[in-house]
Structure formats: structure tokens, C-alpha cells
Amino acid sequence: MQFHRAMIAGADLEAVCREATAEVWQHLGAGAIDLVVVFASTRYGANIDRLPVLLQEGLGARTLVGCSGAAVTDETQVLEGRHAIVVLAGRLPGTRIDSTHVAYAELPSPDAGPAAWRALLPEIAQRRSSMLVLGEPFHGDVRSLLTGLDFAFPGVTKVGGLASGSRHPEGLSLFCGRTTHHSGAVIVSFAGDIELTTLVASGCRPFGRSGRVTKTQDKRLLTVDNSPARAFVAEQLRSLSEADRAIAEASPLLLGLAPDPFAASEAQSDEFLVNDIRGVDQSGNLVVTESLPIGRSVRLLMRDGVAGAEELRQRLREADLGGASAALLFRCLGRDSEDHIEFARQAGDVPLAGFHCNGEIGPLANSTHLHAYSAAFGFFRRRVAR
């Protein structure tokens, strides 16, 4: 496998695409390009719709996918608040890559069988090894999509992120081939001599003890362990040292939800899905971002850039980066660490392309989840027969 990454800044989109195209051809040389992944700043506005056409005219990639972001990154820098794109182009012999756009309205019902979910994607004779999923957060529930993909394709690694950079429902962009979409999701399937391996590192640190959800109402947490939710929070805050209390007070508290409802033991400190606590209502109930299942384990979290950076450092050490040909980074907008720098320090000359997300997609406890305040990496590797 052969990859090249090009990061180009400039307000003139046509000029930026010409420069990126020229750089890719200079480094990859003559021959067909199998895959292009592109992330672009939303500062290009409506002009961004032309991006996939301009790149395809220059590169003619067999598969081109990507999305818009509030910031784009490679292994050397993050460009935020600027007109910029980052392109990862590659030749992947012995592989098959299929991409498709899916509208949230097309998703099967929760009661549908796996065949209905498999029908969303192009048929592949070979077994899929992994998937890249790029979505947007305004027009549907990406969690339902991820649950369906896990149901239809168990054991297939899935990684990706949600487009960012606009609060307007039509302000985000997804690229698939020469077409730009402003809703739904783009799914890329890989088969043959390639796989995407992943790691997810949180930017949060748990504190206090775990508790069980015992009463909820809509998106409100009423009781934990049959006591008022506000009392549970107060108990955990009292357990903090003075230094940790200062960290907790510097940013909003978060609620960790154990992903596995059938786990026989308590979730480990790094095995919680992160939920925002949006506030406390007049009755003292916690208002959260999604409905919480009764009986599930929860734990309070604090945003901690130092702890998040150390967790990423350790996970990268365990990831065998020497076997990676290229990498994608999906990083939360609210994360407080320089993930690209740590990657470059450990990965050497492995090319990296990424963007800052509205949510990061990656595995946890044998299922695929939408994360927050996290960094999710996808590493392109030559597949080893198992």
C-alpha cells in the first residue's frame, strides 16, 4: 500500500485543489488512485459543494469520500478558522472499496432483520474487513445506524466521525464520489488485503464511585441507587481532593454510561460512554443528552487534558504503529490535547489526515458507539489472514 497526505490552505478552492492534486501525483507517481479521503473547512461556505468535482477532475480516484469540519489536521498541525483541506490519497492493491450515501429516512426499523441493513450497502462478494462511517448530526440518529451496522456486520471494525463547523442543519457537507450531500451518512466498505484497526482515547477522567440508574423520565436522570440524582452528584464531589475539585469546577461535569447492559462486573474507568450534563431542573434532576436505560451503571467524569493525553500516549504505544501505512484521526471539538503531535512522535513518517468532529465513531465493549470528548484513530494496514 502506498499513501500520500496533502494539507493545503487558501481561500481559492480551485487553486487549493490544483495544488493538492499536483502534490499527490508528484509523490505517488503515475497510475490509478484507489482511495481519496478529504476533509475540508466549512469556511468555504456554499462553494464547498464543488470540492469533490474539482478533486475528481484532477485525481480520478476510484473512490472519493470525505466531509466538512471546523478544523482539519495532519500529523504536523491543526488549521482552525482558516480555509484549508487535507487529502489522504492511496493505492491499495488487492483490495475492494465500495462507498455509498445513506439517508437517515432510509434506515430500516429497529425490528428489521440483518438482511434489510445489508441491503443499504453495495453487494460485496468478499467478506468486509472494516468500514469508514462519516455522518452529520442534525437530520437523524447516527446511533441507530451504528446499531444496525453492528447487527448486520458483526465483527467488522467501524470507525469515523460526524461533520462539524456549522450549527445550521444544512451547513455541513458529506462527499461521496463527485456528489456533495448535506444530510445522512457516507459508508465505505473495505475488503481484500486491507483492514482498518482502531483505537479510541477519552479526554475525560472518572471520579467517585459508580451507581445504577434506578429512575428516569425522558432525558432526565431522577435517581441513582434509589437516591436523588443531585444527592449522588454531591456525594461524588465531596470525595474529590482540593486539586481535583478545581479541575472539575473549571468545566462542566459529564456523565459516563456503561455501554454493556449485561456486564457481570463493573465497567472499568475507561469503558464509559460520555454524556453531557446540560443542567439541573427545578426538581433537582439531571438533564442529559439522551435517555438512560434503567439498571445501567453510571459514573461522573471530568474533562482532564493531562489524563486524556496520557491515555492516548499509552494506547498508541499498544497499537503497533510500525505496521500502519496511513491513519485517519477523528477528534472531538472539545478535546484538550494535541493528539496529532503525540501520533507523530510515536508513528514517525506515517501520514495522517483528520478533522475535528461533532462526535467520534469507534468500538467499545465489542460494539460500535458514538463517543464524545475523545480521539478515534483508524489505521490502514495490510490485512493478515486469520
C-alpha positions as CSV (number, residue, x, y, z in Angstrom):
1,M,0.0,0.0,0.0
2,Q,1.2,3.5,-0.8
3,F,-0.3,6.7,0.6
4,H,0.3,10.4,0.5
5,R,-1.2,13.2,2.6
6,A,-1.5,16.8,1.3
7,M,-2.6,19.7,3.6
8,I,-3.3,22.9,1.6
9,A,-4.6,26.2,2.9
10,G,-6.1,29.0,0.8
11,A,-9.4,30.8,0.2
12,D,-9.4,30.0,-3.6
13,L,-10.8,26.5,-3.6
14,E,-9.9,25.8,-7.3
15,A,-6.3,26.7,-6.6
16,V,-6.2,24.7,-3.4
17,C,-7.5,21.6,-5.2
18,R,-5.0,22.1,-8.1
19,E,-2.1,22.3,-5.5
20,A,-3.3,19.2,-3.6
21,T,-3.7,17.3,-6.9
22,A,-0.2,18.2,-8.1
23,E,1.3,17.2,-4.8
24,V,-0.4,13.8,-4.8
25,W,0.7,13.0,-8.3
26,Q,4.3,14.1,-7.5
27,H,4.6,11.7,-4.6
28,L,2.5,8.8,-5.8
29,G,3.6,8.9,-9.5
30,A,1.6,7.6,-12.4
31,G,-1.1,5.0,-12.0
32,A,-4.7,4.8,-10.8
33,I,-5.6,6.1,-7.4
34,D,-7.8,3.8,-5.4
35,L,-8.9,5.9,-2.5
36,V,-9.1,9.6,-1.6
37,V,-10.3,10.8,1.8
38,V,-10.7,14.6,2.1
39,F,-11.7,16.8,5.0
40,A,-12.4,20.5,4.3
41,S,-13.0,23.6,6.3
42,T,-16.6,24.9,6.4
43,R,-15.2,28.4,5.8
44,Y,-15.6,27.6,2.1
45,G,-19.3,28.0,2.5
46,A,-21.6,27.0,-0.4
47,N,-18.5,26.8,-2.6
48,I,-17.6,23.6,-0.8
49,D,-20.1,21.7,-3.0
50,R,-17.6,21.9,-5.8
51,L,-14.8,20.3,-3.9
52,P,-15.4,16.6,-4.8
53,V,-15.8,17.5,-8.5
54,L,-12.6,19.5,-8.6
55,L,-10.6,16.8,-6.9
56,Q,-12.1,14.1,-9.1
57,E,-11.2,16.0,-12.2
58,G,-7.6,16.1,-11.0
59,L,-7.2,12.7,-9.4
60,G,-9.9,10.5,-11.0
61,A,-9.9,8.3,-7.8
62,R,-11.9,5.1,-7.9
63,T,-13.4,6.1,-4.5
64,L,-13.6,9.6,-3.1
65,V,-15.2,10.3,0.3
66,G,-15.0,13.0,3.0
67,C,-16.8,15.7,4.9
68,S,-16.5,19.2,6.3
69,G,-15.1,20.1,9.6
70,A,-14.5,23.0,12.0
71,A,-10.7,22.3,11.8
72,V,-8.6,20.0,9.7
73,T,-5.4,18.3,10.8
74,D,-2.4,16.3,9.7
75,E,0.5,14.9,11.7
76,T,2.2,18.3,11.9
77,Q,-0.5,21.0,12.5
78,V,-4.2,21.9,13.1
79,L,-5.7,24.5,10.8
80,E,-8.7,26.0,12.6
81,G,-10.7,29.1,11.5
82,R,-8.9,29.0,8.1
83,H,-9.7,28.0,4.5
84,A,-8.0,24.6,4.2
85,I,-8.3,21.0,3.1
86,V,-6.4,17.8,4.0
87,V,-6.3,15.0,1.4
88,L,-5.2,11.4,2.0
89,A,-4.7,9.5,-1.3
90,G,-3.7,5.9,-1.7
91,R,-3.1,2.9,-3.9
92,L,-4.3,-0.3,-2.3
93,P,-3.6,-3.3,-4.5
94,G,-5.6,-6.4,-3.8
95,T,-8.5,-4.5,-2.2
96,R,-12.1,-3.7,-3.0
97,I,-13.6,-0.4,-1.8
98,D,-17.3,0.4,-2.1
99,S,-18.9,3.7,-0.9
100,T,-22.5,4.8,-0.7
101,H,-24.6,7.6,0.7
102,V,-27.5,6.6,3.0
103,A,-30.3,8.9,4.1
104,Y,-31.5,8.5,7.7
105,A,-35.0,8.2,6.4
106,E,-34.0,5.0,4.5
107,L,-32.8,3.2,7.6
108,P,-34.8,0.0,8.4
109,S,-36.9,-0.2,11.5
110,P,-35.4,-1.5,14.8
111,D,-37.3,-4.7,14.3
112,A,-35.9,-5.4,10.8
113,G,-33.6,-8.3,10.2
114,P,-30.0,-8.1,9.2
115,A,-30.8,-8.5,5.5
116,A,-32.6,-5.2,5.5
117,W,-29.5,-3.5,6.8
118,R,-27.2,-5.3,4.4
119,A,-29.4,-4.1,1.6
120,L,-28.3,-0.5,2.3
121,L,-24.8,-1.2,1.1
122,P,-23.4,-2.3,-2.3
123,E,-23.0,-6.1,-2.5
124,I,-19.5,-7.4,-1.9
125,A,-18.5,-10.9,-2.8
126,Q,-15.6,-10.9,-0.4
127,R,-16.0,-10.5,3.3
128,R,-15.8,-7.0,4.6
129,S,-12.9,-6.3,6.9
130,S,-13.8,-2.8,8.1
131,M,-15.9,0.3,7.4
132,L,-15.5,4.0,7.5
133,V,-18.6,5.9,8.5
134,L,-19.0,9.7,8.1
135,G,-22.3,11.3,9.1
136,E,-24.0,14.5,10.2
137,P,-25.9,15.1,13.5
138,F,-28.9,17.2,12.5
139,H,-31.2,15.0,10.3
140,G,-31.3,11.7,12.1
141,D,-29.8,9.4,14.8
142,V,-26.5,8.0,13.8
143,R,-26.6,5.7,16.9
144,S,-29.4,3.8,15.2
145,L,-27.3,3.5,12.0
146,L,-24.3,2.1,14.0
147,T,-26.5,-0.4,15.9
148,G,-27.9,-1.6,12.6
149,L,-24.5,-1.9,11.0
150,D,-23.2,-3.9,14.0
151,F,-26.3,-6.1,13.7
152,A,-25.8,-6.8,10.0
153,F,-22.0,-6.9,10.0
154,P,-20.8,-8.3,13.4
155,G,-17.1,-8.4,13.8
156,V,-16.5,-5.8,11.2
157,T,-14.5,-2.8,12.6
158,K,-16.2,0.6,12.2
159,V,-14.6,4.0,12.7
160,G,-15.4,7.6,11.7
161,G,-16.9,10.8,12.8
162,L,-19.7,13.4,12.4
163,A,-19.1,16.5,10.3
164,S,-18.8,19.8,12.2
165,G,-18.3,23.5,11.7
166,S,-21.9,24.8,11.4
167,R,-24.9,25.0,13.6
168,H,-27.2,25.2,10.6
169,P,-28.9,21.9,9.6
170,E,-27.8,22.4,6.0
171,G,-24.4,23.8,6.8
172,L,-22.5,20.5,6.9
173,S,-21.2,18.6,3.9
174,L,-20.6,14.9,3.1
175,F,-18.7,13.9,0.0
176,C,-19.3,10.6,-1.9
177,G,-17.8,10.4,-5.4
178,R,-18.5,13.7,-7.2
179,T,-21.6,14.5,-5.1
180,T,-22.0,16.6,-2.0
181,H,-24.7,15.7,0.5
182,H,-25.9,17.8,3.4
183,S,-27.7,15.1,5.4
184,G,-27.4,11.4,6.1
185,A,-24.2,9.3,6.2
186,V,-21.5,8.0,3.9
187,I,-20.4,4.4,4.4
188,V,-17.2,3.0,2.9
189,S,-16.6,-0.8,2.9
190,F,-13.2,-2.3,2.7
191,A,-12.5,-5.9,1.6
192,G,-9.5,-7.9,0.5
193,D,-5.9,-7.2,1.5
194,I,-6.7,-4.2,3.8
195,E,-8.2,-3.5,7.2
196,L,-8.7,-0.5,9.4
197,T,-7.7,-1.1,13.0
198,T,-8.8,1.4,15.6
199,L,-8.2,3.0,19.0
200,V,-10.4,5.4,21.0
201,A,-8.9,7.5,23.8
202,S,-11.2,9.6,26.1
203,G,-10.5,13.1,27.2
204,C,-12.2,12.6,30.5
205,R,-11.3,11.1,33.9
206,P,-13.8,9.3,36.1
207,F,-14.1,10.2,39.8
208,G,-16.1,8.9,42.8
209,R,-18.0,5.7,42.7
210,S,-20.3,4.1,40.1
211,G,-24.0,3.9,40.6
212,R,-27.0,2.3,39.0
213,V,-29.7,4.2,37.1
214,T,-33.0,3.5,39.0
215,K,-35.4,6.1,37.7
216,T,-35.6,8.3,34.6
217,Q,-38.0,10.5,32.7
218,D,-37.4,11.3,29.1
219,K,-33.8,12.8,29.1
220,R,-33.8,13.4,32.9
221,L,-32.0,11.3,35.4
222,L,-34.1,11.2,38.6
223,T,-32.5,8.7,40.9
224,V,-29.2,6.7,41.2
225,D,-29.2,3.7,43.5
226,N,-32.8,4.9,44.5
227,S,-31.4,8.2,45.8
228,P,-32.0,11.6,44.1
229,A,-29.5,12.2,41.3
230,R,-28.5,15.5,42.7
231,A,-27.5,13.8,46.0
232,F,-25.4,11.2,44.1
233,V,-23.5,14.1,42.4
234,A,-23.0,15.9,45.7
235,E,-21.6,12.8,47.2
236,Q,-19.0,12.3,44.5
237,L,-17.9,15.9,44.6
238,R,-17.3,15.7,48.3
239,S,-14.9,12.8,47.6
240,L,-12.6,15.0,45.5
241,S,-9.3,16.4,46.6
242,E,-8.9,20.2,46.5
243,A,-6.8,19.9,43.3
244,D,-9.3,17.7,41.6
245,R,-12.2,19.9,42.7
246,A,-10.5,22.8,40.9
247,I,-10.3,20.7,37.7
248,A,-13.9,19.7,38.0
249,E,-15.1,23.3,38.5
250,A,-13.1,24.5,35.5
251,S,-15.5,22.9,33.0
252,P,-19.0,21.2,33.0
253,L,-19.3,17.8,34.6
254,L,-20.0,14.8,32.4
255,L,-21.9,11.6,32.9
256,G,-20.3,8.2,31.9
257,L,-22.7,5.4,30.9
258,A,-21.5,1.8,30.9
259,P,-22.0,0.5,27.3
260,D,-22.8,-3.1,28.2
261,P,-26.1,-3.7,30.0
262,F,-25.3,-7.4,30.6
263,A,-21.8,-7.0,32.0
264,A,-21.3,-9.2,35.0
265,S,-18.8,-6.8,36.6
266,E,-18.5,-3.0,36.9
267,A,-17.2,-1.2,33.9
268,Q,-13.5,-0.1,34.0
269,S,-12.6,3.6,34.3
270,D,-12.0,3.8,30.5
271,E,-15.2,2.0,29.4
272,F,-17.9,4.6,29.8
273,L,-19.7,6.4,27.1
274,V,-19.6,10.2,27.7
275,N,-22.9,12.2,28.0
276,D,-23.2,15.9,28.6
277,I,-25.0,17.1,31.7
278,R,-27.0,20.0,30.4
279,G,-28.2,21.2,33.7
280,V,-30.4,20.6,36.7
281,D,-34.1,21.1,36.6
282,Q,-36.3,22.7,39.3
283,S,-36.8,19.3,41.0
284,G,-33.0,18.5,41.2
285,N,-33.0,16.0,38.3
286,L,-30.0,15.9,35.9
287,V,-30.9,16.9,32.3
288,V,-28.7,14.8,30.0
289,T,-28.3,14.4,26.2
290,E,-30.1,11.1,25.7
291,S,-32.5,8.8,27.6
292,L,-30.7,6.5,30.0
293,P,-31.6,2.8,30.4
294,I,-32.8,1.7,33.9
295,G,-30.2,-0.5,35.6
296,R,-27.2,0.7,33.7
297,S,-24.0,1.7,35.5
298,V,-23.1,5.4,35.5
299,R,-20.2,7.4,36.8
300,L,-19.3,11.1,36.9
301,L,-16.5,12.3,34.7
302,M,-14.4,15.5,34.5
303,R,-12.6,16.8,31.4
304,D,-8.9,16.5,32.0
305,G,-6.4,17.2,29.2
306,V,-3.5,15.8,31.0
307,A,-5.2,12.5,31.8
308,G,-6.5,12.4,28.2
309,A,-3.1,12.9,26.7
310,E,-1.6,10.2,28.9
311,E,-4.3,7.7,27.9
312,L,-3.7,8.4,24.2
313,R,0.0,8.0,24.7
314,Q,-0.4,4.6,26.3
315,R,-2.9,3.4,23.7
316,L,-0.6,4.5,20.8
317,R,2.2,2.5,22.4
318,E,0.0,-0.6,22.3
319,A,-1.2,0.0,18.7
320,D,1.8,-1.3,16.8
321,L,2.1,1.8,14.6
322,G,5.0,0.3,12.7
323,G,2.6,-1.8,10.8
324,A,0.4,1.1,9.7
325,S,0.5,2.6,6.2
326,A,-1.6,5.7,6.9
327,A,-4.0,6.9,9.6
328,L,-7.3,8.9,10.0
329,L,-8.0,11.0,13.1
330,F,-11.5,11.9,14.3
331,R,-11.1,14.3,17.2
332,C,-13.7,15.9,19.4
333,L,-14.1,19.7,19.1
334,G,-14.0,20.0,22.9
335,R,-10.9,17.8,23.4
336,D,-7.9,19.5,25.2
337,S,-4.9,17.6,23.9
338,E,-2.6,17.7,20.9
339,D,-3.4,14.3,19.6
340,H,-1.7,14.8,16.2
341,I,1.6,15.7,17.9
342,E,1.6,12.6,20.0
343,F,0.8,10.5,17.0
344,A,3.7,11.9,15.0
345,R,6.0,11.4,17.9
346,Q,5.2,7.6,18.0
347,A,4.3,6.9,14.4
348,G,7.3,8.6,12.6
349,D,6.5,9.2,8.9
350,V,3.1,7.5,8.8
351,P,0.8,10.1,7.0
352,L,-2.2,11.3,9.0
353,A,-5.4,13.2,7.9
354,G,-8.2,14.2,10.2
355,F,-10.7,16.7,11.4
356,H,-12.5,18.0,14.5
357,C,-15.8,16.2,14.9
358,N,-19.3,16.6,16.4
359,G,-18.9,13.0,17.6
360,E,-16.4,10.2,17.2
361,I,-17.3,6.7,15.9
362,G,-15.4,3.7,17.2
363,P,-15.6,0.5,19.2
364,L,-16.1,0.0,22.9
365,A,-17.0,-3.3,24.7
366,N,-17.4,-5.2,21.4
367,S,-19.9,-2.7,19.9
368,T,-19.7,0.5,17.8
369,H,-20.6,3.7,19.6
370,L,-20.8,7.5,19.2
371,H,-18.3,9.0,21.6
372,A,-17.7,12.5,22.9
373,Y,-14.5,14.3,24.1
374,S,-12.5,11.5,22.5
375,A,-9.9,10.9,19.8
376,A,-10.7,8.0,17.4
377,F,-8.0,6.7,15.1
378,G,-8.3,4.4,12.1
379,F,-5.1,2.8,10.9
380,F,-4.8,1.4,7.4
381,R,-2.9,-1.9,7.4
382,R,-2.3,-4.8,5.1
383,R,-4.7,-7.5,6.2
384,V,-3.3,-10.6,7.8
385,A,-5.3,-13.8,7.2
386,R,-6.8,-15.2,10.4
